[in-house]
Amino acid sequence: MGLRKLWRNKQDQEQENDEELRSEDEVGFNIRRDEYLYWRTEEGYIIAQDVTCQYDYVQNAGCTACGHELRIAAHLNRAGQGLSELVAICPQCHTRANFIFDISNDVYQTWWESQLGSLYVRQYDGPARTPLLPE
C-alpha cells in the first residue's frame, strides 16, 4: 500500500472519529459532509465542505520540506471565485505553503446558508466545480 493511500486511510479514520464527537451546534463544522471532501477539482483545488475541514487539512498536511506541523498565517477570502485560500508557514524551516480550497460545491454553500440564514448571500454565481478522484 502506498504512502498516500496509508495517509488517506488514516485521515478517513480520524475524520470518522472526529465526526462522532462533533455536534450540529459546533461553529465551523458541517455534519453533512459527503464523500467528496478533500477530492480535487479539475483545476487542482481541494474540495472543502466547511471551515473546520480546511484548517484540519492544513494541520494534517505537514511541511513538505521537513515534515513539521504547519501554522496557518492567513486565510484569504476568494469566495467571489468560489475559493478559499490558506497560507501556512513551517515554524521549523520557514517553508511557506498555499492551500486553495474549492467552496463552490453545494454541500459548502448549503452549510454556509444554514449558518447565516437570511444574511446569506452567495458570492460565487458560477456552477459548482466537478470533483475528480481523491488525492
Disulfide bonds with the S-S distance in Angstrom:
none
